[in-house]
Amino acid sequence: MAAAEAPPDELVARLLEHCGFVCTTGEEGPLADAMESRYRDLGRDVTRVGHSVVVGEPRSDRPLVLLVGHLDVVPPTEDDLEPRVEERDGDQVVVARGASDMKAGNVVAMQAFEDDTLADGPYDLALVLYAGEEGPACGNELEDVLSEVSWLRDADLAVVLEPTDGQVQLGCLGGLHAEVVFEGQQAHSARPWHGRNALTMAGSFLAELDDDHVREVEVDGITYRDVWSATQAWTAGFGPRDARTSAPVRNVIPGRFTLNLNLRFAPSRGLEEAEQEVRTRVGDHAAVTIVDRSPPAPPHRHEPLVATFIEAVGAEVAGKQAWTDVARFAELGIPALNYGPGLTAQAHQRGEYVPVSALVDAAQRLRRFLAAS
């Protein structure tokens, strides 16, 4: 028996209700409580880990598919605090904080998970709604969830419903942040020859970075882009305070200049290779300290369930030009992909919205995969 498609009004109502819980990172408790209560009332198995909720358990020898989304959002603005339906350029959209990133994906996942016809389909399904994705990596609860709910690590596929503009986006970039320190000698700005300006010492390196900061890399026929970016910079001042927060002293030649160098790199290599690339590129210009590392995820394009998903969904295939939690699944050997109705350009925007048509289309396409025999 084919799974019935969710009416647009039902999906919109679900999304408005879900977005009514404006839970910024660290404050996901009320939404987690609501999800736990909903699924306990429906008689589903629920496991609570912090502010995260896992619903379902494997009950057969069918392949286990995880439908994955995060509960938190970035802080709202007055343009998106109140969830509502509007018309934009002739199309209906849902406006709300998190509408695209990623509560539309959560609602599509929830609607599919609750469908009894799909529950009797070819896959065991579990719903993973976790906290802390939008904040620092140390606060992301997905790692705790995967550690404490051991059977999740036996999954055959994880579908992470982050905003992808309706594309199937495979793998994800890795990321490194490095503090690059140029050492000169402090002096009075009236007599700069008594010192060495650490800020201008960085000039040739920054000029090279401006000229060459994007490189295309192909992995399994999918194009990713390595991106090198200087995202912050500061000079050292006087006193014990952090140079980034201390008051500026304008008549001092800086003896130290530090910049944050961010490399986002394709899943063609691992963290150690990427770290060596950073050190090689900086060379003897400056000292390098790696301060943050996130591994990439391979596209898994030829994994059987990934290939089945791509064929069933029938959407455009691309690489994920960002880091997502598919990398956490990849570290455990679980094939994972990104697919969701949200618009990437709307993530974290003022007046964030998602088109109703995108919501309906993603729900229909996800069903094709979950109902396929």
Contacts in CASP RR format, 6 or more apart in sequence:
PFRMAT RR
TARGET T0000
AUTHOR 0000-0000-0000
METHOD contacts of the structure
MODEL  1
MAAAEAPPDELVARLLEHCGFVCTTGEEGPLADAMESRYRDLGRDVTRVG
HSVVVGEPRSDRPLVLLVGHLDVVPPTEDDLEPRVEERDGDQVVVARGAS
DMKAGNVVAMQAFEDDTLADGPYDLALVLYAGEEGPACGNELEDVLSEVS
WLRDADLAVVLEPTDGQVQLGCLGGLHAEVVFEGQQAHSARPWHGRNALT
MAGSFLAELDDDHVREVEVDGITYRDVWSATQAWTAGFGPRDARTSAPVR
NVIPGRFTLNLNLRFAPSRGLEEAEQEVRTRVGDHAAVTIVDRSPPAPPH
RHEPLVATFIEAVGAEVAGKQAWTDVARFAELGIPALNYGPGLTAQAHQR
GEYVPVSALVDAAQRLRRFLAAS
1 117 0 8 1.000
2 117 0 8 1.000
2 371 0 8 1.000
3 115 0 8 1.000
3 117 0 8 1.000
3 118 0 8 1.000
3 367 0 8 1.000
3 370 0 8 1.000
3 371 0 8 1.000
4 115 0 8 1.000
4 117 0 8 1.000
5 363 0 8 1.000
5 364 0 8 1.000
5 367 0 8 1.000
6 111 0 8 1.000
6 360 0 8 1.000
6 363 0 8 1.000
8 356 0 8 1.000
8 359 0 8 1.000
8 360 0 8 1.000
10 111 0 8 1.000
11 107 0 8 1.000
11 108 0 8 1.000
11 111 0 8 1.000
11 356 0 8 1.000
11 359 0 8 1.000
11 360 0 8 1.000
11 363 0 8 1.000
12 85 0 8 1.000
12 92 0 8 1.000
12 94 0 8 1.000
12 356 0 8 1.000
12 359 0 8 1.000
14 107 0 8 1.000
14 110 0 8 1.000
14 111 0 8 1.000
15 83 0 8 1.000
15 94 0 8 1.000
15 96 0 8 1.000
15 99 0 8 1.000
15 103 0 8 1.000
15 104 0 8 1.000
15 107 0 8 1.000
15 354 0 8 1.000
15 359 0 8 1.000
16 83 0 8 1.000
16 84 0 8 1.000
16 85 0 8 1.000
16 94 0 8 1.000
16 96 0 8 1.000
18 31 0 8 1.000
18 103 0 8 1.000
18 106 0 8 1.000
18 107 0 8 1.000
18 110 0 8 1.000
19 83 0 8 1.000
19 94 0 8 1.000
19 96 0 8 1.000
19 97 0 8 1.000
19 98 0 8 1.000
19 99 0 8 1.000
19 103 0 8 1.000
20 83 0 8 1.000
20 96 0 8 1.000
21 30 0 8 1.000
21 31 0 8 1.000
21 34 0 8 1.000
22 73 0 8 1.000
22 76 0 8 1.000
22 81 0 8 1.000
22 97 0 8 1.000
23 29 0 8 1.000
23 30 0 8 1.000
23 31 0 8 1.000
23 71 0 8 1.000
23 72 0 8 1.000
23 73 0 8 1.000
24 72 0 8 1.000
24 73 0 8 1.000
24 74 0 8 1.000
24 75 0 8 1.000
24 76 0 8 1.000
24 134 0 8 1.000
25 72 0 8 1.000
25 73 0 8 1.000
25 74 0 8 1.000
25 131 0 8 1.000
25 132 0 8 1.000
25 133 0 8 1.000
25 134 0 8 1.000
25 135 0 8 1.000
26 51 0 8 1.000
26 72 0 8 1.000
26 131 0 8 1.000
26 132 0 8 1.000
27 72 0 8 1.000
28 51 0 8 1.000
28 52 0 8 1.000
28 71 0 8 1.000
28 72 0 8 1.000
28 131 0 8 1.000
28 132 0 8 1.000
29 51 0 8 1.000
29 131 0 8 1.000
31 71 0 8 1.000
32 48 0 8 1.000
32 50 0 8 1.000
32 51 0 8 1.000
32 52 0 8 1.000
32 53 0 8 1.000
32 71 0 8 1.000
32 129 0 8 1.000
32 131 0 8 1.000
35 53 0 8 1.000
35 55 0 8 1.000
35 71 0 8 1.000
35 129 0 8 1.000
36 46 0 8 1.000
36 48 0 8 1.000
36 53 0 8 1.000
39 46 0 8 1.000
39 53 0 8 1.000
39 55 0 8 1.000
39 127 0 8 1.000
40 46 0 8 1.000
42 114 0 8 1.000
44 55 0 8 1.000
44 56 0 8 1.000
45 55 0 8 1.000
45 56 0 8 1.000
45 57 0 8 1.000
46 53 0 8 1.000
46 54 0 8 1.000
46 55 0 8 1.000
46 56 0 8 1.000
47 53 0 8 1.000
47 54 0 8 1.000
47 55 0 8 1.000
47 148 0 8 1.000
47 149 0 8 1.000
48 54 0 8 1.000
49 130 0 8 1.000
49 141 0 8 1.000
49 144 0 8 1.000
49 145 0 8 1.000
49 148 0 8 1.000
49 149 0 8 1.000
50 131 0 8 1.000
50 141 0 8 1.000
50 144 0 8 1.000
51 71 0 8 1.000
51 131 0 8 1.000
51 132 0 8 1.000
51 141 0 8 1.000
52 71 0 8 1.000
52 128 0 8 1.000
52 129 0 8 1.000
52 130 0 8 1.000
52 131 0 8 1.000
52 141 0 8 1.000
52 142 0 8 1.000
52 144 0 8 1.000
52 145 0 8 1.000
53 127 0 8 1.000
53 128 0 8 1.000
53 129 0 8 1.000
53 130 0 8 1.000
54 126 0 8 1.000
54 127 0 8 1.000
54 128 0 8 1.000
54 129 0 8 1.000
54 145 0 8 1.000
54 149 0 8 1.000
54 152 0 8 1.000
55 113 0 8 1.000
55 126 0 8 1.000
55 127 0 8 1.000
55 128 0 8 1.000
55 129 0 8 1.000
56 125 0 8 1.000
56 126 0 8 1.000
56 127 0 8 1.000
57 126 0 8 1.000
57 151 0 8 1.000
58 64 0 8 1.000
58 124 0 8 1.000
58 126 0 8 1.000
58 151 0 8 1.000
58 154 0 8 1.000
59 124 0 8 1.000
60 124 0 8 1.000
62 121 0 8 1.000
62 122 0 8 1.000
62 123 0 8 1.000
62 124 0 8 1.000
63 122 0 8 1.000
63 123 0 8 1.000
63 124 0 8 1.000
63 156 0 8 1.000
63 157 0 8 1.000
63 305 0 8 1.000
64 123 0 8 1.000
64 124 0 8 1.000
64 125 0 8 1.000
64 126 0 8 1.000
64 151 0 8 1.000
64 154 0 8 1.000
64 155 0 8 1.000
64 156 0 8 1.000
64 157 0 8 1.000
65 123 0 8 1.000
65 124 0 8 1.000
65 125 0 8 1.000
65 126 0 8 1.000
65 155 0 8 1.000
65 156 0 8 1.000
65 157 0 8 1.000
65 158 0 8 1.000
65 159 0 8 1.000
65 305 0 8 1.000
65 370 0 8 1.000
66 125 0 8 1.000
66 126 0 8 1.000
66 127 0 8 1.000
66 128 0 8 1.000
66 152 0 8 1.000
66 155 0 8 1.000
66 157 0 8 1.000
66 158 0 8 1.000
66 159 0 8 1.000
66 329 0 8 1.000
66 334 0 8 1.000
67 109 0 8 1.000
67 112 0 8 1.000
67 113 0 8 1.000
67 125 0 8 1.000
67 126 0 8 1.000
67 127 0 8 1.000
67 128 0 8 1.000
67 159 0 8 1.000
67 161 0 8 1.000
68 109 0 8 1.000
68 128 0 8 1.000
68 129 0 8 1.000
68 130 0 8 1.000
68 142 0 8 1.000
68 158 0 8 1.000
68 159 0 8 1.000
68 160 0 8 1.000
68 161 0 8 1.000
68 325 0 8 1.000
68 336 0 8 1.000
69 102 0 8 1.000
69 105 0 8 1.000
69 106 0 8 1.000
69 109 0 8 1.000
69 128 0 8 1.000
69 129 0 8 1.000
69 130 0 8 1.000
69 133 0 8 1.000
69 160 0 8 1.000
69 161 0 8 1.000
69 162 0 8 1.000
70 102 0 8 1.000
70 129 0 8 1.000
70 130 0 8 1.000
70 131 0 8 1.000
70 132 0 8 1.000
70 133 0 8 1.000
70 134 0 8 1.000
70 142 0 8 1.000
70 325 0 8 1.000
71 106 0 8 1.000
71 129 0 8 1.000
71 130 0 8 1.000
71 131 0 8 1.000
71 132 0 8 1.000
72 131 0 8 1.000
72 132 0 8 1.000
72 133 0 8 1.000
72 134 0 8 1.000
72 135 0 8 1.000
73 97 0 8 1.000
73 98 0 8 1.000
73 101 0 8 1.000
73 103 0 8 1.000
73 134 0 8 1.000
74 97 0 8 1.000
74 101 0 8 1.000
74 134 0 8 1.000
74 348 0 8 1.000
75 97 0 8 1.000
76 97 0 8 1.000
77 97 0 8 1.000
77 350 0 8 1.000
77 351 0 8 1.000
79 95 0 8 1.000
79 350 0 8 1.000
79 351 0 8 1.000
80 95 0 8 1.000
80 96 0 8 1.000
80 97 0 8 1.000
80 98 0 8 1.000
80 99 0 8 1.000
80 350 0 8 1.000
80 351 0 8 1.000
80 352 0 8 1.000
80 353 0 8 1.000
81 97 0 8 1.000
82 96 0 8 1.000
83 94 0 8 1.000
83 95 0 8 1.000
83 96 0 8 1.000
83 99 0 8 1.000
84 94 0 8 1.000
84 95 0 8 1.000
84 96 0 8 1.000
85 92 0 8 1.000
85 93 0 8 1.000
85 94 0 8 1.000
85 95 0 8 1.000
85 356 0 8 1.000
86 92 0 8 1.000
86 93 0 8 1.000
86 95 0 8 1.000
86 353 0 8 1.000
87 93 0 8 1.000
88 353 0 8 1.000
88 355 0 8 1.000
91 355 0 8 1.000
91 356 0 8 1.000
91 357 0 8 1.000
92 355 0 8 1.000
92 356 0 8 1.000
92 357 0 8 1.000
93 99 0 8 1.000
93 353 0 8 1.000
93 354 0 8 1.000
93 355 0 8 1.000
93 356 0 8 1.000
94 104 0 8 1.000
94 353 0 8 1.000
94 354 0 8 1.000
94 356 0 8 1.000
94 359 0 8 1.000
95 351 0 8 1.000
95 352 0 8 1.000
95 353 0 8 1.000
96 103 0 8 1.000
96 352 0 8 1.000
96 353 0 8 1.000
97 351 0 8 1.000
97 352 0 8 1.000
98 104 0 8 1.000
98 352 0 8 1.000
99 342 0 8 1.000
99 346 0 8 1.000
99 352 0 8 1.000
99 353 0 8 1.000
99 354 0 8 1.000
100 163 0 8 1.000
100 341 0 8 1.000
100 342 0 8 1.000
100 343 0 8 1.000
100 344 0 8 1.000
100 346 0 8 1.000
100 347 0 8 1.000
100 352 0 8 1.000
100 353 0 8 1.000
100 354 0 8 1.000
101 162 0 8 1.000
101 163 0 8 1.000
101 342 0 8 1.000
101 346 0 8 1.000
101 347 0 8 1.000
101 348 0 8 1.000
101 352 0 8 1.000
102 161 0 8 1.000
102 162 0 8 1.000
102 163 0 8 1.000
102 340 0 8 1.000
102 342 0 8 1.000
104 163 0 8 1.000
104 340 0 8 1.000
104 341 0 8 1.000
104 342 0 8 1.000
104 354 0 8 1.000
104 358 0 8 1.000
104 359 0 8 1.000
104 362 0 8 1.000
105 161 0 8 1.000
105 162 0 8 1.000
105 163 0 8 1.000
105 340 0 8 1.000
105 341 0 8 1.000
105 342 0 8 1.000
105 362 0 8 1.000
106 129 0 8 1.000
106 161 0 8 1.000
107 359 0 8 1.000
108 161 0 8 1.000
108 340 0 8 1.000
108 341 0 8 1.000
108 359 0 8 1.000
108 362 0 8 1.000
108 363 0 8 1.000
108 366 0 8 1.000
109 127 0 8 1.000
109 159 0 8 1.000
109 161 0 8 1.000
109 366 0 8 1.000
110 127 0 8 1.000
111 363 0 8 1.000
112 118 0 8 1.000
112 125 0 8 1.000
112 363 0 8 1.000
112 366 0 8 1.000
112 367 0 8 1.000
112 370 0 8 1.000
113 119 0 8 1.000
113 125 0 8 1.000
113 127 0 8 1.000
115 367 0 8 1.000
117 371 0 8 1.000
118 125 0 8 1.000
118 367 0 8 1.000
118 370 0 8 1.000
118 371 0 8 1.000
119 125 0 8 1.000
121 370 0 8 1.000
121 371 0 8 1.000
121 373 0 8 1.000
122 370 0 8 1.000
122 371 0 8 1.000
122 372 0 8 1.000
122 373 0 8 1.000
123 370 0 8 1.000
125 370 0 8 1.000
126 152 0 8 1.000
126 155 0 8 1.000
128 142 0 8 1.000
128 145 0 8 1.000
128 152 0 8 1.000
128 158 0 8 1.000
130 140 0 8 1.000
130 141 0 8 1.000
130 142 0 8 1.000
130 145 0 8 1.000
131 141 0 8 1.000
132 139 0 8 1.000
132 140 0 8 1.000
132 141 0 8 1.000
133 140 0 8 1.000
133 142 0 8 1.000
133 325 0 8 1.000
137 292 0 8 1.000
137 294 0 8 1.000
140 325 0 8 1.000
142 325 0 8 1.000
142 328 0 8 1.000
143 328 0 8 1.000
145 152 0 8 1.000
146 152 0 8 1.000
146 153 0 8 1.000
146 328 0 8 1.000
146 329 0 8 1.000
146 332 0 8 1.000
153 332 0 8 1.000
153 334 0 8 1.000
155 329 0 8 1.000
155 334 0 8 1.000
156 305 0 8 1.000
156 334 0 8 1.000
156 335 0 8 1.000
157 303 0 8 1.000
157 305 0 8 1.000
157 306 0 8 1.000
157 309 0 8 1.000
157 334 0 8 1.000
157 335 0 8 1.000
157 336 0 8 1.000
157 337 0 8 1.000
158 326 0 8 1.000
158 329 0 8 1.000
158 334 0 8 1.000
158 335 0 8 1.000
158 336 0 8 1.000
158 337 0 8 1.000
159 309 0 8 1.000
159 336 0 8 1.000
159 337 0 8 1.000
159 339 0 8 1.000
159 366 0 8 1.000
160 324 0 8 1.000
160 325 0 8 1.000
160 326 0 8 1.000
160 329 0 8 1.000
160 336 0 8 1.000
160 337 0 8 1.000
160 338 0 8 1.000
160 339 0 8 1.000
161 338 0 8 1.000
161 339 0 8 1.000
161 340 0 8 1.000
161 341 0 8 1.000
161 362 0 8 1.000
162 324 0 8 1.000
162 338 0 8 1.000
162 340 0 8 1.000
163 340 0 8 1.000
163 341 0 8 1.000
163 342 0 8 1.000
163 343 0 8 1.000
163 344 0 8 1.000
163 346 0 8 1.000
163 347 0 8 1.000
163 354 0 8 1.000
164 318 0 8 1.000
164 320 0 8 1.000
164 338 0 8 1.000
164 339 0 8 1.000
164 340 0 8 1.000
164 342 0 8 1.000
164 344 0 8 1.000
165 342 0 8 1.000
165 343 0 8 1.000
165 344 0 8 1.000
165 345 0 8 1.000
166 315 0 8 1.000
166 316 0 8 1.000
166 339 0 8 1.000
166 340 0 8 1.000
166 341 0 8 1.000
166 342 0 8 1.000
166 358 0 8 1.000
166 361 0 8 1.000
166 362 0 8 1.000
167 315 0 8 1.000
167 316 0 8 1.000
167 317 0 8 1.000
167 318 0 8 1.000
167 339 0 8 1.000
168 309 0 8 1.000
168 310 0 8 1.000
168 313 0 8 1.000
168 314 0 8 1.000
168 315 0 8 1.000
168 316 0 8 1.000
168 317 0 8 1.000
168 318 0 8 1.000
168 337 0 8 1.000
168 338 0 8 1.000
168 339 0 8 1.000
169 317 0 8 1.000
169 318 0 8 1.000
169 319 0 8 1.000
169 320 0 8 1.000
169 321 0 8 1.000
169 337 0 8 1.000
169 338 0 8 1.000
169 339 0 8 1.000
170 220 0 8 1.000
170 222 0 8 1.000
170 299 0 8 1.000
170 300 0 8 1.000
170 301 0 8 1.000
170 306 0 8 1.000
170 317 0 8 1.000
170 318 0 8 1.000
170 319 0 8 1.000
170 320 0 8 1.000
170 337 0 8 1.000
170 338 0 8 1.000
171 267 0 8 1.000
171 296 0 8 1.000
171 297 0 8 1.000
171 298 0 8 1.000
171 299 0 8 1.000
171 300 0 8 1.000
171 319 0 8 1.000
171 320 0 8 1.000
171 326 0 8 1.000
171 327 0 8 1.000
171 330 0 8 1.000
171 336 0 8 1.000
171 337 0 8 1.000
171 338 0 8 1.000
172 267 0 8 1.000
172 296 0 8 1.000
172 297 0 8 1.000
172 319 0 8 1.000
172 320 0 8 1.000
172 322 0 8 1.000
172 323 0 8 1.000
172 324 0 8 1.000
172 326 0 8 1.000
172 327 0 8 1.000
172 338 0 8 1.000
173 224 0 8 1.000
173 227 0 8 1.000
173 264 0 8 1.000
173 265 0 8 1.000
173 266 0 8 1.000
173 267 0 8 1.000
173 296 0 8 1.000
173 320 0 8 1.000
173 321 0 8 1.000
173 322 0 8 1.000
173 323 0 8 1.000
174 264 0 8 1.000
174 265 0 8 1.000
174 267 0 8 1.000
174 270 0 8 1.000
174 271 0 8 1.000
174 274 0 8 1.000
174 294 0 8 1.000
174 295 0 8 1.000
174 296 0 8 1.000
174 297 0 8 1.000
174 323 0 8 1.000
174 327 0 8 1.000
175 262 0 8 1.000
175 263 0 8 1.000
175 264 0 8 1.000
175 265 0 8 1.000
175 274 0 8 1.000
175 292 0 8 1.000
175 293 0 8 1.000
175 294 0 8 1.000
175 296 0 8 1.000
175 323 0 8 1.000
176 262 0 8 1.000
176 263 0 8 1.000
176 265 0 8 1.000
176 271 0 8 1.000
176 274 0 8 1.000
176 275 0 8 1.000
176 278 0 8 1.000
176 290 0 8 1.000
176 292 0 8 1.000
176 293 0 8 1.000
176 294 0 8 1.000
177 231 0 8 1.000
177 260 0 8 1.000
177 261 0 8 1.000
177 262 0 8 1.000
177 290 0 8 1.000
177 291 0 8 1.000
177 292 0 8 1.000
177 293 0 8 1.000
178 260 0 8 1.000
178 261 0 8 1.000
178 262 0 8 1.000
178 263 0 8 1.000
178 278 0 8 1.000
178 282 0 8 1.000
178 288 0 8 1.000
178 289 0 8 1.000
178 290 0 8 1.000
178 291 0 8 1.000
179 258 0 8 1.000
179 259 0 8 1.000
179 260 0 8 1.000
179 261 0 8 1.000
179 288 0 8 1.000
179 289 0 8 1.000
179 291 0 8 1.000
180 205 0 8 1.000
180 258 0 8 1.000
180 259 0 8 1.000
180 260 0 8 1.000
180 261 0 8 1.000
180 282 0 8 1.000
180 285 0 8 1.000
180 286 0 8 1.000
180 287 0 8 1.000
180 288 0 8 1.000
181 256 0 8 1.000
181 257 0 8 1.000
181 258 0 8 1.000
181 286 0 8 1.000
181 287 0 8 1.000
181 288 0 8 1.000
181 289 0 8 1.000
182 198 0 8 1.000
182 199 0 8 1.000
182 201 0 8 1.000
182 202 0 8 1.000
182 256 0 8 1.000
182 257 0 8 1.000
182 258 0 8 1.000
182 285 0 8 1.000
182 286 0 8 1.000
183 198 0 8 1.000
183 255 0 8 1.000
183 256 0 8 1.000
183 286 0 8 1.000
183 287 0 8 1.000
184 195 0 8 1.000
184 196 0 8 1.000
184 197 0 8 1.000
184 198 0 8 1.000
184 201 0 8 1.000
184 254 0 8 1.000
184 255 0 8 1.000
184 256 0 8 1.000
185 194 0 8 1.000
185 195 0 8 1.000
185 196 0 8 1.000
185 253 0 8 1.000
185 255 0 8 1.000
186 195 0 8 1.000
186 236 0 8 1.000
186 252 0 8 1.000
186 253 0 8 1.000
186 254 0 8 1.000
186 255 0 8 1.000
186 256 0 8 1.000
187 193 0 8 1.000
187 194 0 8 1.000
187 195 0 8 1.000
187 196 0 8 1.000
187 252 0 8 1.000
187 253 0 8 1.000
187 255 0 8 1.000
188 194 0 8 1.000
188 251 0 8 1.000
188 252 0 8 1.000
188 253 0 8 1.000
189 250 0 8 1.000
189 251 0 8 1.000
189 252 0 8 1.000
189 253 0 8 1.000
190 251 0 8 1.000
192 253 0 8 1.000
195 253 0 8 1.000
195 255 0 8 1.000
196 253 0 8 1.000
196 255 0 8 1.000
197 253 0 8 1.000
197 254 0 8 1.000
197 255 0 8 1.000
198 235 0 8 1.000
198 254 0 8 1.000
198 255 0 8 1.000
198 256 0 8 1.000
198 257 0 8 1.000
199 235 0 8 1.000
199 254 0 8 1.000
199 257 0 8 1.000
201 257 0 8 1.000
201 285 0 8 1.000
201 286 0 8 1.000
202 257 0 8 1.000
202 259 0 8 1.000
202 285 0 8 1.000
202 286 0 8 1.000
204 285 0 8 1.000
205 282 0 8 1.000
205 285 0 8 1.000
205 286 0 8 1.000
206 230 0 8 1.000
206 259 0 8 1.000
209 228 0 8 1.000
209 230 0 8 1.000
212 228 0 8 1.000
213 227 0 8 1.000
213 228 0 8 1.000
213 229 0 8 1.000
214 225 0 8 1.000
214 226 0 8 1.000
214 227 0 8 1.000
214 228 0 8 1.000
215 225 0 8 1.000
215 226 0 8 1.000
216 223 0 8 1.000
216 224 0 8 1.000
216 225 0 8 1.000
216 226 0 8 1.000
217 223 0 8 1.000
217 224 0 8 1.000
217 225 0 8 1.000
217 226 0 8 1.000
217 265 0 8 1.000
217 266 0 8 1.000
217 268 0 8 1.000
218 224 0 8 1.000
219 266 0 8 1.000
219 267 0 8 1.000
219 268 0 8 1.000
219 298 0 8 1.000
219 299 0 8 1.000
220 298 0 8 1.000
220 299 0 8 1.000
220 301 0 8 1.000
220 302 0 8 1.000
221 301 0 8 1.000
222 299 0 8 1.000
222 301 0 8 1.000
222 317 0 8 1.000
222 318 0 8 1.000
222 319 0 8 1.000
223 318 0 8 1.000
223 319 0 8 1.000
224 266 0 8 1.000
224 267 0 8 1.000
224 268 0 8 1.000
224 319 0 8 1.000
224 321 0 8 1.000
225 264 0 8 1.000
225 266 0 8 1.000
225 321 0 8 1.000
226 263 0 8 1.000
226 264 0 8 1.000
226 265 0 8 1.000
226 266 0 8 1.000
227 262 0 8 1.000
227 263 0 8 1.000
227 264 0 8 1.000
228 261 0 8 1.000
228 262 0 8 1.000
228 263 0 8 1.000
228 281 0 8 1.000
229 261 0 8 1.000
229 262 0 8 1.000
229 263 0 8 1.000
229 264 0 8 1.000
230 259 0 8 1.000
230 260 0 8 1.000
230 261 0 8 1.000
230 262 0 8 1.000
231 260 0 8 1.000
231 261 0 8 1.000
231 262 0 8 1.000
232 244 0 8 1.000
232 259 0 8 1.000
232 260 0 8 1.000
233 257 0 8 1.000
233 258 0 8 1.000
233 259 0 8 1.000
233 260 0 8 1.000
234 243 0 8 1.000
234 244 0 8 1.000
234 257 0 8 1.000
234 258 0 8 1.000
234 259 0 8 1.000
235 243 0 8 1.000
235 254 0 8 1.000
235 255 0 8 1.000
235 256 0 8 1.000
235 257 0 8 1.000
235 258 0 8 1.000
236 243 0 8 1.000
236 254 0 8 1.000
236 255 0 8 1.000
236 256 0 8 1.000
236 257 0 8 1.000
236 258 0 8 1.000
237 243 0 8 1.000
237 246 0 8 1.000
237 248 0 8 1.000
237 249 0 8 1.000
237 252 0 8 1.000
237 254 0 8 1.000
238 246 0 8 1.000
238 249 0 8 1.000
238 252 0 8 1.000
239 246 0 8 1.000
243 256 0 8 1.000
243 258 0 8 1.000
260 291 0 8 1.000
261 278 0 8 1.000
261 282 0 8 1.000
261 288 0 8 1.000
263 274 0 8 1.000
263 277 0 8 1.000
263 278 0 8 1.000
264 321 0 8 1.000
264 322 0 8 1.000
264 323 0 8 1.000
265 274 0 8 1.000
265 277 0 8 1.000
265 296 0 8 1.000
266 296 0 8 1.000
267 296 0 8 1.000
267 297 0 8 1.000
267 298 0 8 1.000
267 299 0 8 1.000
270 295 0 8 1.000
270 296 0 8 1.000
271 293 0 8 1.000
271 295 0 8 1.000
275 290 0 8 1.000
275 293 0 8 1.000
278 288 0 8 1.000
278 290 0 8 1.000
279 288 0 8 1.000
282 288 0 8 1.000
294 323 0 8 1.000
294 327 0 8 1.000
295 327 0 8 1.000
295 330 0 8 1.000
295 331 0 8 1.000
296 323 0 8 1.000
296 327 0 8 1.000
296 330 0 8 1.000
297 320 0 8 1.000
297 324 0 8 1.000
297 326 0 8 1.000
297 327 0 8 1.000
297 329 0 8 1.000
297 330 0 8 1.000
297 336 0 8 1.000
298 330 0 8 1.000
299 306 0 8 1.000
299 319 0 8 1.000
300 306 0 8 1.000
300 330 0 8 1.000
300 335 0 8 1.000
300 336 0 8 1.000
300 337 0 8 1.000
301 307 0 8 1.000
301 310 0 8 1.000
301 317 0 8 1.000
303 335 0 8 1.000
305 335 0 8 1.000
306 335 0 8 1.000
306 337 0 8 1.000
308 369 0 8 1.000
308 372 0 8 1.000
309 337 0 8 1.000
309 339 0 8 1.000
309 369 0 8 1.000
310 317 0 8 1.000
312 365 0 8 1.000
312 368 0 8 1.000
312 369 0 8 1.000
312 372 0 8 1.000
313 339 0 8 1.000
313 365 0 8 1.000
313 366 0 8 1.000
313 368 0 8 1.000
313 369 0 8 1.000
314 365 0 8 1.000
314 368 0 8 1.000
315 339 0 8 1.000
315 365 0 8 1.000
320 326 0 8 1.000
320 338 0 8 1.000
324 338 0 8 1.000
325 336 0 8 1.000
326 336 0 8 1.000
326 337 0 8 1.000
326 338 0 8 1.000
329 335 0 8 1.000
329 336 0 8 1.000
330 336 0 8 1.000
339 362 0 8 1.000
339 366 0 8 1.000
340 362 0 8 1.000
341 354 0 8 1.000
341 358 0 8 1.000
341 359 0 8 1.000
341 361 0 8 1.000
341 362 0 8 1.000
341 363 0 8 1.000
342 354 0 8 1.000
342 358 0 8 1.000
342 362 0 8 1.000
343 353 0 8 1.000
343 354 0 8 1.000
343 355 0 8 1.000
343 358 0 8 1.000
346 352 0 8 1.000
346 353 0 8 1.000
346 354 0 8 1.000
END
